[in-house]
Amino acid sequence: MFSARSLVLFALVCVLALPFLVRSLVEGRRATVLRPDPNAKTLIIVTPHVEQIRDEFAVGFDRWHRRAHGSGARIDWRAPGGTTEIIKLLQSQFTAAANRFLEQTRRDNPAALLDPAFSLDAGFTTGVIPVDLVFGGGSFDHGRLKDPRNVAVLFPPTAAPGPTKAKVLLAAPIDFDRLATLESVTLDARLDGSTSPLRLQVPRVAAGGSFDALLPLKADPKAAVELTLELAKSQRVFRVAMSTPAGFTQPQLDEWLGENKIGSEQLYDPQQYWIGAALSGFGIVYNTEVLEELGRPIPQSFAELGHPAFIGKLGLADPRQSGSVATAYDSILNKEGWDKGWRILREMSANARYFSSSSTQPPMDVSQGEAAAGVAIDFYGRGQAQSLEVLGSLGFAAHAARVGYIDPPGATYIDADPASIIRGGPQPELAKRFIEFYLTHEGQALWQFPPRSSARGINNPKVDGSPDLMGPVQYRLRRMPVRRDMYSLYRDSLADQTNPFDIASDTKRRNWRDGMIVMMGCMGIDTAAELRAAWAALIAARGNTAFPADRLDEMESTFYAMPTHELRGKDGSIKSLLFSEEHYKAISDDAARWRDPIKGPRSKIAYSEFFRAQYRRVVELAQMR
């Protein structure tokens, strides 16, 4: 007979072996790997995509490249984390490469550093950056790769001492009331004889120890004044975009993608700095068993996630950590408008069981019954539902319909999931070919067709002019293709019968994303304990018919209140602006303070303290006799 200890060890082995057993049963045998091509070039791709996507696109690209170009192609995948980590990695690589280039320029041609026409672009020749392509992430993050402001390098324009007269303009607002204490200012300086300015970061010592010569700009910030500078003690500001245009012809893009539009968004950057590979939707993943226990129907809108029945039952992710989740919350604001949108986000935050750092956590917890529902990227939600369906088909104790995913009708935000060619990568032509590959029907089929090794996959359509079947080798990826003709030409082969071009919301972006990320952190995450206590008190008061109506009204207005933002005017005066739709433009123009290492934390602390005090006041009002 087995001892109790032996039974425990046996059970543990079964639990550990289960994922491998399921994988082998579901995926079947891997297709025969093509013989390595000694002439194959290697493409270096950094990506947030999961291993399954990486495997399928590596095999598919190699197969396509052999037919289209007569040689194999290898992919060296780098997966440091999400898009936030990827951008930080590239920023460090670009900064280091830029400094090396500038040092070399100072040795070889120092006069170039004083030439306004000189830029960093010439320094990013082929192979300078050890990455060819970023594959995956949202269009917002790929827009950051395009924006040269995200790589700023400071370098002395000359080592020669001595004063230089220049006409200067303010390149960034300054606090004139603190002019005597400012350590540095950013100026556009036009040197003698030059028709174009240099952007300089000028420390006080480089301006003769004083910025008093800038005082006339207090009355007219757009005016120019003469300033004597020591350029050797200043820093020239250089910027460079991390991505570069792909360079396809417009007829090619038209053939692949048609109209550059889905809902209110684009399928590719008009200058081709990024080009969509797939589409990402954002909706609700839910657990039917937990919903039944709570007495709630399947939610049809994000607003329903604010129902009191969901207190402690929502799985949400932190928008400060996940760019995709930030896009989802931003889409709620865009669709619902300022007042209703913030109300929904606050109530969802109050119901949150947690805020995870990863967008993959909520769908997993929903599938395990740890949460009733959560906001999810479509393929994560559908993927969890698919996993339980597979387990159920294998006879394990799982119900196929336990987990589901819904795109809220009329509120589904669809975003392109692109790739960007990186400036200075070692294989720019191969990177362009990879984009060409994933825009073919063959490449798009990887996202949605059943695996070729599965019972259904053996009937997949064939690649044009080839006996090869289209589709992945062994993984169901459950992503939405970016080519709109896939939904008409191959509808019967798609795993999901949803056409994103039909359901995409046409609500335009309102450009509230930066403020949303900051306020979600201060309103619902950093003050989570106080928020939950206030929410519980408010719900109880709403349900008490004897509760004084005037006090309930005060609790409501206190709970949903927004903070003020301290804004310094051009004349040095300080205004307290309510964080409202009316004032958001002025506040967002001052939003650099949110990213400032000193001003940013101060502003966020002030917001958090405001919310904390408001929530405590709600509880106090509830407890008054």
N, C-alpha and C positions, 0 to 999 in steps of 0.2 A: 504493500500500500504506500501511497505517496504521503510524505509528511506535510504538515501545514506549510513549512518553509519551502518545500519543493513545489507545492501548488502555487505559492505566491511568485516564485521565480518563473514558473511556467507561464503564469498569467502575464508577468512583466515582459517575457520574451514575445508572447503573442501580440501584446500591445505595440511593442517596438517593431515587430515584423509586419504589422498590418498595412502601413503605408506602402511598403515595398510589394506586398502581395497584391494590393489593390492596383498599384501602378502596372505590375506585370500582367494582371488580368485585363485591365482596361486598355492599355496602350498596345498590347500585342508585341510582336517581334519587330525590332528596328529594321528598316529597309537596308539593303546592302549599301555600305558606304562606298562612294566612288573612290577609285584608286587615286592616291595623292598625285598631284601634278607638280613635278619639280620646277616648272616654269611659272607656277601660280604666284601672283603678287598678293601681298597681305594688306588688308584694309583695317585700320585701327579705329574702332567705334566705341565711344563712351555712351552709356545708355542707362536709364532707370528701368528698362524692361526686364521682366522675369526670365529665368533660364529657358523656359519653354519657347518663348518668342525668339530668343537668341539662337537656340538650336535650329528651329525651323527656317529662320532667315539665312543662317549660315549655309545650310544644305541647299536651300532654294536658290540663293545667289550663285553658289558654285555651279550648280546644274545649269542655270540660265547663262552664265558667263561662258561656259564651255561651248554651248551652242551658238551664242551670239558673237563671241570673240575668239573662239578657238583655243582657249586656255582656261584653266581653273582659277578660282579666286578664293583666298582664305580670309577669314575675319578674326581679328584679335579683339575680343570683347573686353571692355573695361567697365565694371559696374560698381562705382564707389558709393552709390546710394541714390537718393532722389535728385531732382533737378537742382535743388538748392545746393547740394554738395557738389554736383557736377559744375555748376557755374563758379563756385568758389575755387575748385580745382583749376579750371581754365583761367580764371582771373590771376591766380598765382603764377601759372605758366606764362601767360602773356606779360605780366609785370616783369618777371625775371628776364624774358627774352628782350623786352623793350629796353631794360637797363643795360643789357649786354650790347645791344645795337647802339645805344646812345654813347656808351663808353668808347666803343670802336669809332664812332663818328667824331668824338672829341679828339681822338688820336689822329685820325686820318684827314678830317676836314672840319676843324672846329668852327669855321665861319658859318657852316650850314646850320648850326644850332641857333644862330641869330636871324636866319632867313625865315620869314613868316610862311613861305611856301613849303618849307621842309616838314615832313610828317613821318609818322612811324610806319606807314604802309610799306615803304621800301625795305624796311627791316624784316618783314615777315615773308621771306622767300620760302620756297618749297622745303619742307623738312624742319623748319625752325620750331614748330610746335609738334609734339609727338602724338597728335590726335588728328584724324581725318574728318570725323563726322560725329555729330551728336544726333542720336536716333531715339526719339521719344520725349515725352513731356508735352505740356500745353503750348499753345501759340504765344501766351503771355511770356513764358520763360524763354522761348526762342526769340521773342522780340528783345529780350534783355541781351541775348548774344549779339543781336544786330546793333544795339544802341552803344555807340562809342563812349558814352558817359560812364559805362560800367567798368571800363579799364582806364584809369587815370594815373599817369606816371609823372612824377615831379623830378626835374633834372636841371641843374644850373646851366643857363645858356652860354656862359663863358666863365673862364677862370681868371680873366684879366681884371685886376682891381681898378677902381677909379669911378667917378660919378658920370652918369649919362642922363641928359635931359630927355624927357618923353612927355607926350600928351597922353593922358590916361583917362579911361572910362571905367566905371564900376562894372565888374563882371559878375558880381554877386552882391546882394544887399548887405549893408553893414549897420551896426548899432552906433549911431553918431553920439549918443549919450555916453557911450563907453569907449569912445575913440582913443582916449589916452591909455586905455588898458588893453586894447586889442593887440594880440600877438602878431597877427598877419591879416592881410586883405588880399582879395583876388581882383586883379586889374587887367584890362586890355590896354596894353601900352604900345603906342605908336612912336618908334624911335625916330630920331632925326633922319630925314631923307627917305623914310619908308612910307609906303602908301597903305600897308596892311599892318594890323596890330599883332603883337605877341601876347598870348594869355600868360600872365605871371602870377605866382603866389609870392607876395612881397612881405617879408617880415619887417617889423618896425625898424630894426637896425639897418636894413637896406634902404630905408627912406630917411636916413639921417637921424634916426631915433625918434621920429615923430610923424604922425599922420595928419597934422594940422592943415597941411596944404589941401587936404580933401574936404575940409569943412564947407566950402562953397557948394559941394554936391548935395548937402543936406537939403537945400532949397530946391535944387534941380538935379535929381539923381542921374538924369540922362545927359547932363552936360559933360564937357571935358575940361580938365585942368592940367597945368604943367607941373610935373613932379621930377625932382632929381633923384635918380635911383642908382644904387650899386648893383649892377646885374650879377656880379659874381656871388653876391649874398642872396640873390633871389632864386626862385625856382620856376622854370618854364613848365607849363601844364601841357602834357601830351595826352592824347586820347586815341583809341583805336577800336574798331569793331572786331569782335571775336569771330564772327561768321562772314562769309563772302557769298555773293550771288552765284547761283548754280549755273546760269548761262544757257538755259534752254531757249529755243525759239518760241514765240507766242503760238504759232500753229501747233507745235508739239503739246504745249500746255492745254490748248483748246481741245485737242484730240483726246488727251488723257482725262481732263477734269471738267471740260465745258465751262459754263459760267462760274466765275470765281466767287461763289456765294453759297452758304448754307445758313438758313435763317438770317440772322443779322451779322453773321461772321464770314470770314474768308477761308478759302481752302488753301491758299498760298499767299505769301507776301508778294505784292506786285513787283517788287524788285528782285524777287527770288532769293532773299536771304534765308527763307525757310519755305519748305513745301510739304504739305500734308501727306502723311502715309496712311493714316487711319483716322477714324472719328471717335471722339469720346463724348458720351452723354453722362448726365448726372441725375440720379433719381433716388428712389427709396428702396432699400433692401429690408425685408420683413420676415418674421418668423410666425407662421400661422398658429402654431400651438400656443405661443406666448400671447399672441393677440387674443386668442379665444379665452385664455385665462383672465385677461384684462377686460374682456367683454367689449373689445374694439374691432371694428371691421378693418379690412385692408385699407391703409391710408391712401387717399387719392391725391393729396396735395401736401406740400411742406407745412402749410398752416396747421394741418391736423396733428403734426408732431408736437404741437404746443398744448395738446389736450392734457388735463391733469392726470389722466390715467397713465400717462407715460413718465410720470415722475420717477427718476432713477432707472429708467428702462431704455433710454436712447444711447446708442453708441455713436459718438461723434469724434472727429479728428480736429487737431489744432491747425487753423489756417496759417499760423506763423511757421509751421513745420512742413506743411504739405501744400504745394502750389496748386495741385488738382482740386483739393478740398476748398482752398481759397476761391477758386473759380466757381465751385458749386455754390458757396455762400453768396458770392458776388452776384451770381445769376438770380438768386432769390431777391436780393435788393433791386436789381435791374427790372425784374418782372413785376414785383409787387409795389414798387415805389418806396419813397423814403420812410414815411410814417409806418405803414403796414409792414414793410420789409424789416425794419428794425424791431418791430414788435414780435414778428415771427422768430427772428434770430434770437431775441432775448428769451422768449418762452422755450425755444428748443434748447438753449443753453441751460436754462433752469431745470429742464427735464433730463439733462445729460447725466449718464452714469459716470462718464469720464470724458476727457479729451485726449486721444492718443496722438502720438507723434507721427503715426503712419496711417495712410488712407486705407491700407489693407486690413487693419485691425477690426473696425466695426463690422464688415461683412462676416469675418470669421466668428466674432462673438455672437452675432445674430444667428448664425448657423448652429452654434452650440447652445442656444437658448439663454445666453448670458445677457442678451438685450432683445427687446421686442422689435426694434427697427433702428435704422440708421441711414445717414446720407452716404451714398456710395457712387463711385464711378461705375458705369453700366457693366463693364466686363468683369469687375470684381463681384458685383451682385449676381450676375448670371453665372459666373464661375462657381460660386458657392452653391447655388441651386443645382448646378450640373453635378457637382461632387456628391451631393446627397442622393441625387437621382441614380448615379452610378452605383453607390453603395447599396441602395435599395434593390437595384437590379441584380446585384451579386448575392442577395439574401441576407445582408447585414441589417441590423436593427436601425434602419433609417427610413424615413418616409419621403417619398419623392416630392411631395407637395409641401413639405414643412417650411421650406425657404423659398421666397419668391422675390422678384424685382419688378418695379414699376417705374415707367417714365411718366411723371405727373402730367396729365393732359393739359396742353396749352402752356406749360411751364418748363419744357425740356430744353435746356441749353445744350447745344452741340458745338464742340470745339474741335478744331483740327489737331491731331497728334502728329507733329512734323518731324523732319530731319533738317539739319543745317550743316552745310559744308564749312569746316573750320579754316580760317585764314592761316596760311603757312603750314598746313598739314603735309605729310610726306607723299600722299597719293591723291592729288586733287581730281585727276581724270577717273580713277577707280571710284572715288567717292561720288562723282557725278553719275557713273554707271550704276551704282547701287540705288540711287534715287530713280533712275530710269527703270531699273528692274522692278522696284516695288510699285511703280505706277503701271506696269503691264497687268493684263488680266491674270497672268500666272502669279505675279507677286501679290496681287490683291486677294487671290483665292486662298492664300495662306491664312488670312485672318478669319475666314468664315466657313470654308469647306470642311467636311468631315475628313479625318485622316485617311490617307490612301490605304493604310493597312487594316482599316476597319471594314465591317461587312457592308456598310453603306458607302464607304469611300471607294470601293472597287468600281463603282459606277460613276465616279467623278468624270466630268468632261476632260478631254485630252488637250494638251498644249497644242496650239496651232502649228501644223507642220511637223509634229513630233508624236511618237507613240507614248510619250510620258503622260501620266495623269496629272492634272492640276490638284493642288491642295497640299496640306502639310503631311509629313511622314507619319507622325504618331500623336501629336497633341491637338486637341480642340482649343483654339485660341480665343474664340468668341469675341472678336473685335469687329467693329463696323468698317467696311472698306470706304475709302475716300472717293473712289470713282463711282459716280452716280449710275453709270450703265451696268454695273455689277448687279444692281437690284432688279433690272429688267432682263438682262441676258441670261443670268444664272440664278434666278429666283429659287428654283427647285433644289439647288445645291446648297443654299445658305442655311446655316444652323439656326439663325434667328430670322423670323419673317417680319422684322421691323425695318421700315425704310426711314432712315434718319432725316432724309430730305423732306419727308412728309410731316414729321412731328417737330422739327426744330422751331424753337421760338424765334419770332422776328423782332423781339424787343432789343433795341440797340443798347450798347454799353453806355452807362452813365458816368463812367470813370470815377467810381467811388471805391474801387478796390483797395487802395492804400489805406484809406480811412477805415474801411471795414475790417481789415486785418488788425489794425491798431485797436479799434474799439471792441472787437470780439475778444481780444486778449484781456483788455481792462474791464469790460462789462461782464464777461461770463466765465473766464478761465482763471485769471489771477484772483478774482473775488468769488470763486465758486461756492465756498461755504456760506458766505453772507447772502449770495444770490438765492441759494436753495432755501435758506431759512426764511427769507423775505417772500419767496414764491409760495412756500407752504402756508405762511401766515395770510397771504393774500387770498389763496384758494379757500382757506378755512373761513375767512371773512365773507367771501362771496357766497359761500354756502350757508351762512347763518342769516336767516331772515330777520332776526332781531338786531343785527349789527347796525349801528347808526349809519345812515346813508351818506352824511357829509364826511364822516371819518373814512368810510370806504372810498369815496371819491378822492380824498387826500392820499390814501394809500395807493390808489391806482396811478395818480399823477406822479407821486414820488417814485414808485417802482419803475415807471417807464421813462423817467426824465433822462436827458442827455446833459453832459457837462459843457462847460465853456472852454474856449481856447484863448489863451493870452496871445494877442497879436500886436506886435510893435509896428506902428505906422511909419511912413517915410519921414515924418517930422519928429520921430522919436517918441511920440505918445503911445500909450498902451491901451488897447481896446480889449474888452472881454466879449468875445463873440460866441453865441450859442452854437454848439455843434449841430447845425441844422442844414436842410437842403438849401435854404436861402444864402447861408454864409459859407457853404462848403467850398465854393470856388476860391474865396479869399483865404480860407484855412488851408486848402490844398496847395495854394501858391506858396504857403509858408511851411509846407510839409517836409522840407529838407530838415527841419528841426527834429522830425521823427527818426531820421537816420543819423543825425549828428551824435557823436559819442557822448557829448555832455548834455545838450539840450533835449535830445530824444528821450533818454531815461527820465529826465525831470518832467517832461510833458506827460509821459505815460504814468508816472507815479501820481501826478496830480489828477489825471483821469480816474485812476484806480481808487484813489482816496475819495473822490467824489462819489463813485458808485458804492463803495463800501459804506460811506456815511448814509447814502440814500437807503440802502437795503436795511441798515440798522434802524433807521427811522421808521421804515415800514413795520418792522417787528415791534417797535415801541408803540406805534399807533394801534397795532392789533392787541397789545397787552393793556392799554389804558382802560380804566374802569369808568 
